[in-house]
Amino acid sequence: MSERWKFQIRMGGMWGIFMTVFMTWYETKEHPLTEQLSSAQLYIRMVAFLAVGIFGLGYYGWKNRKSEVGK
């Protein structure tokens, strides 16, 4: 696996997991944790956050990292 993909998965994966945990914690005021864990909405949201993190933020971070190294 290339360094780019390792970086993107590491950076975007951490962001996706953080956002999922934070949003789940924030919504415990309205819905109990057990209700959230049993709903498909949580897992759809997790996949969406991971995809945006890996492909969006990870790519953007890689490009910024490469442009800074070239300076």
C-alpha positions, -999 to +999 in steps of 0.1 A: +000+000+000+014+034-009+023+061+016-005+083+003-032+057+012-017+049+045-018+086+054-053+091+041-067+061+060-049+071+092-059+108+090-094+103+076-101+073+098-093+091+130-115+120+119-144+097+109-143+078+142-140+110+162-170+125+145-191+094+149-183+092+186-189+129+192-222+130+173-234+099+191-225+114+224-242+147+215-274+129+205-276+110+238-296+140+251-324+131+227-320+094+222-304+069+246-272+052+236-288+017+233-314+031+209-287+047+188-266+015+187-295-005+175-304+019+147-290+017+112-287+055+110-256+053+133-238+029+110-248+048+078-235+080+094-202+062+104-196+050+068-204+085+055-180+101+080-152+076+072-157+081+034-156+118+037-126+116+060-106+092+040-113+105+005-119+142+012-099+153+042-072+127+037-066+137+001-067+174+010-042+167+038-019+147+016-018+175-010-011+201+016+016+179+031+033+174-003+032+211-011+048+220+022+076+194+018+084+208-017+090+243-003 
